[in-house]
Amino acid sequence: MHLHHRLPELERRSVAGSAFGETRACCQAHLEVVARIVCEGASTTEIAVPGPAIEHARSLIRRGVSLDVLLRTYHLGQAFLSARAAALFEQQAFDDALRLRATVAVDAFLFDYIDRVSEAIAAIYGDERNSWHRSPEAVRSEALQAIMERRGVDERRLGRHLGYDLTGHHGAFVLAADAQDCGFETLRDEALRIVAAVGANASLVVPGEGTTAWAWFRTVDDVNDLAARLHAEWRPAEHVRIAFADPAPGIDGFRTSHLEALETLEFVGRFPGMLSERGTTSYRSVELVSLLTQDLERATRFMRSRLGPLSGPDPRLSDLRRTALNFLRHNRSHARAGEALFLHKNTVFTRVKHTEKVLGIRSDAWGIELETALVLASILEAEPTD
């Protein structure tokens, strides 16, 4: 987004993640207000700050973002809209005088709107900031922020502030609600069900960005396959998605496990096809492909260069790619690949032979680069979303 590109302070990573979702909701709400004013001929004196804009301000307070940065988002938004309007007028068959009057009118309207909204937002920010800094949530948030930014290694002190024992091993998971009426209480109850299921002896659940919750649980031992088992077996409540990460030791493990769970949720947001039918994902199940798709343009070029004609959109080629990938994943066993795909081994054999002809490469010469390209093809078919 334009604002996050211009103001890197908005991308400050914290336990609550990036503020991108709330920034987008704030912008959309303001645009809806502007549209209503224009369509109904209402006055800017009647402006009420929309709810998402207030939530955006609260979000930035929790992240330690200053009022100056918050107000700059409004002025940058004003400049962006003015430039877009001027460009639009240039495309119209207006005479110069009409174009000038339209540009001046839009600039004057936006200045008045932003001036009034900024004054109201500044007052809201001050009230919310004073309330926040007096709250127990602020103490907990500051402790979490210190851990995420590696500011402090006193496990006991930070643990007291959190109300959570930071010794031992810590697993993290992130819960997200797909329905607006699914609030934090629902996500917290779901998190506590998971904590009880794994037999953890301590837990911490906090509100995250938007309709999300962040959770940790403490275990005495390292359980390497715990996230994979939860991903495979857990049945979330309706309209809830969950990303799991494996436990790791100490404060570093508390931080790392959370960041991996957060990255997992962000990845399946880009590639929804990687989410299981139950709505769960583990970090290990997407770790490799998330690394491979950090630069999507280069990943696409690599995939096409290695697969050549096999990279086409034809559904029959998609079947060949899927069969070839499972053939490689099952140590070139036609029978085991067939079991995974619910196909007869002879069908797998036929498809592998066809793939050899398309690629011009015998299957016994298929290596790691081809397998990587096949993995990328399967991910890119999920049609990533912004």
N, C-alpha and C positions, 0 to 999 in steps of 0.2 A: 504494500500500500504506500501511496505517496507520502503520507505523514510519517510513517515508520522509517521510510528511507531518509527523509529530511531530518528526523529527530531520533537519533539512535538511542536517546535516553528512554524512549518508549519500549525499546527492545531489551531493557535491562532484565536479565534472567533472575527469577526468584522462585521461591517455592510455589508461587501462584502462576508461574510460567509467563509467557508473553502476554501483553495487553492487547494483542491484535484483534481478538474477537470483540472485546468491549469497545475498542476504537471504531471498528466497523459498524457495530450496532448504534453507537453514538452518532456517527455521520449519517447513517440511514434515517435515524429519528429526526435529526435537524433538517434533512432534505424533505421529509414528509411535512414538517411544520412549514417550511418555506413554500412548498407546493400548495398547502392549504391557504396560506396567506395570499398567494398570487391568484389562486382560483376563486377564492371567496372575497377578495378585495379587503381582507382584514387589515388592521393596523398593527405595526410592530410594537406599539405600546401595550398590546394585549398578549404579548408573548409569555408563555410559561415554559420554563426549562423542561424538556422532555425527560422522562424517567431514565432511559438509557444514558443520557448525558450526565445525570447525577451519579449513576452507577460507575460511569467511566471515571469521574472525578474521585470517587471512593477507591476505585481500583488503583489509581495512580498514587493516592495517599498511602495505601498499603505497600506499594512498591518503593516508597521514598522519593517519588518524583515531585519536583517543586511546582509551586503555583505558576512560576514564570514559564516553565515548559508547557504546562497545561494551557495557558493563555496563548502561547505560540502556536499550538495546534489549531486554535481558532483563526488566528491571523493567516497562517499558511493555508488553511482551508478556504478562507476568503479570497486569497490571491489565486489559488487554484481554480475556483469557480469563476472568478472574473476573467481569467485567461481563457477558460473553456468557452465562456459566453462570447468573448471577443472573437475567438476562432470560428464559432458558429455563425456569428453575424457576417464574417468575411465570406462565408460560403453562400450566403443568401444574396439574392439580386436586389440589394438595397442601394439607394443612392447614398453618397457620402454623408449628407446631412442627416438622413434617417439613421444610418449606421452609428453616427456619432451620438445622436440623441439616445438611441437604445443602449449604447455602451455606458454613457453617463448615468442613465436611469438605473441600470443594473448595478453599477459600482456604488451609487448612492444608497440603493436598497440594501446591498450586502454590508456596506459600512454601518448603516443604522442597525441592522439585525445583529451583526457581530458585536457592536458596541454595547447594545442592551444585554445580549446574552452573556458577554464576558463579565459585565458588572455583576449579574446574578450568579454566575458560576464562581466568581471570586469570593462572594459572600458564602455560598454553599461550601466551598473548599475550606474556608476558615472555620466554619462551624463544625464540619465533619472532621477536620484535622484535630481540633481541640478535643472533640469527643473521643476520637480514635486513640490519641496519646494518653488518655486517662483510663483506657480499657485493658482488661487482662489479655484480650486478643492481640493488642499491640505488643505486649511483652512477648507473647508466644511468636508473633510474626517476626519480631526483631531477632529472636533466637534462631528461628528457621532461616532467616536471611543471612545471619552470621555463618550458619553451617553451610549454606549453599555457596557463599562467597569465600569460604575457608577463613573466616575471621574468628579465630578462637578455637582452642583445642581442649578447653575445660569441660569434659563430658558431664561432670556432676553439676556444675553451674548451669550449663545449657539445658541439661536434663530437668533440673528443678523448674526452670522457666517454661519448659514444654509440658511438664507433668508426665514425662516419659523417660524411661531408663535407656540411655544411649550405649550401654555396654552390651556385649554379645553381638549376635548377627541380626540384621534388619532386612526384611523384605518389604518392597513397596508395590503398590498398585494404584492405578488411577481409574476412577469411575466417571462416566459421562452419560448424561440423560439426553435422550433424543426427543423427549416430549417436554414442553414448557411447563406443564403442571407437575412434573417430576422434580421436586425440590431437594434441597440438601438433606432434609430429614430422611427421605427415601434412600438416597445414596448412602447416608451414614448407616442406616439399618442394614443395607446390603453389605457394606464393608464389615460391620460387626458380625454378620453371618459368616463371612469368609474367615475372619479372625478366629471365630469359634471352631470352624471346620478344620483349620490347620493346627488347632491346639496351641496357639500362641499365648505366651504368658504376659504380654503387654501390647497395647495398641495405641495409635494416634490417628485421628481422622480430622481433617480440616477442610473448610470450603476452598475450592479452587477458582479458576477463571470461569465466569459464566455459570452454566448448569453442570458443574463438575465438582468432584471431591477427590482429595489426595489422602492416601492412607498408608500407614506403616504398621508392621507388626514385628515383635521381637521374638527371636528363637535362640535357644541355647546353642544349637549346632548349626553348621552350614548344611543346607538341604539343596543341592545343586539342581535337582529335577522338580522342585516344588512348583515353580512358575509353569513349567511344561505340563505338569499334572493338573494344575488348576485350569490352564487353558484348554486341556482336553476334556475335563470332567465337569467343571463348574457350570451350572445353569443360572445365569443372571435373571433378575427380575425383568419384567417386560419393559422395553424401551431403555434398557441400561446396557452400555458397552463398557468393557473392562480390559485394561492392559496390565499384564503382570510382569514383574522383573524378579530375578532370583535374589535371595538374601546374600548379604555381604557383611563383613565385620566392621564394627566401630562406627565412628562419625563418618569416615570416608564411605563405608558401606551404606549408611543411611542416605548420604547424598547421592552416591552413584546409582543405587537401586531406584531411587525416585526419578532421577534424570532419565534412566533407561525406560522406565514405565511411561514417563511423559513423552519421550521420543517415539515410543511405540504407538501411543495414541495419536500423535501428530502424523505418523506415517500412514496409519490406516485411514486417517482423514483424507490424505492425498490419494490413497489407493484403497478404496472401500472393498475391493475384491479380496483383499488379504484378511479381512475380518471373517471369523468363522460364522457359521449359521447361528450359533448360540450367542454371538456378540462378544467373544473373548479373543484375545491375542496375547502371546508371550513375546518378550523382547528377543529371545533366542530364535524364535521362528521367523523373525523379520530382520534380524541384525545384519545379515549379509546383504540382502536386497536393499535395505535402507541405505547402507553405505554405497552400494552400486548406483543408486539413483539420486545421490546428492547433486550431481550435475546431470540433469535429465537429458539435455541436448547431446552431451558427449556419450551418455549411456545409449541413447537411441542410435547414434552413428556407429558405435561399436557393435551393437546388436545387428544392424543391417549389413555391416561390412563382413561379419562372420557368418551370417546365415544366408546372405545373398538372396536368391529367388525364394528361399524357404521363409523369408520374413514377410511375405505378402499377406494381404488381409483375407484371402479366400479361406472360408471355414475348413476346407479340406486340408489346407496347409497348417491351420491351427491344430487340427487333429494329429497331423504328423509331428508337429513340434511337441505337443503334449506327450505323445507316445515315446518320442526319442528321449525326452527329458526323464521320463519314468524308467525307460530302459537303462539309461546311464546311472540313475540314482539307485537302481536295484542291481548294480554290478553286472550289467549287460545280460540279465536273466530275462528271457522272454516270458517265462512262466510267472515270475514274481511281479514283473511289470504289468502283466495281464490281470493278476489278482488285484493290484492297486487300482487299475483302470476299469475293472469289471469287464474285461475282454478275454476272449480265448487266446491262448498263447500263439496260435497260428495267425490270428489277426495282427498281433504285435509283430510277429516275424514279417508278415507282408508289408506292414507300414514301415518297419525299419529298412527293408529292402528298397521301398519306394523313396524313403528319405535319402538313402545313399545315392540314388540316381539324381535326385533334385540337387543335392549338395556336390555331387561328384567326388565324394569321400567315403571310403569304406568305414563301416561302423567300428572296426577294431582300431581305427586311427582317430576316432573322435576323442578329443582331449578336453582339458579344463576350460579353454577359451570357448569352445563350442557349447559346453554345458552352461557356462556363464551367460552366453548369448541367449540360450534357450530359457534360462531363468528370467533374464531381462524381458524377453518377449512375453512370457507369461504374466509378468507384472504390468508391462505397458498395455497389455490387452485390457487391464482393469480401468483404463481411461482415467488418469489422475485428474483430480479436481482442484481448483484454486482454493 
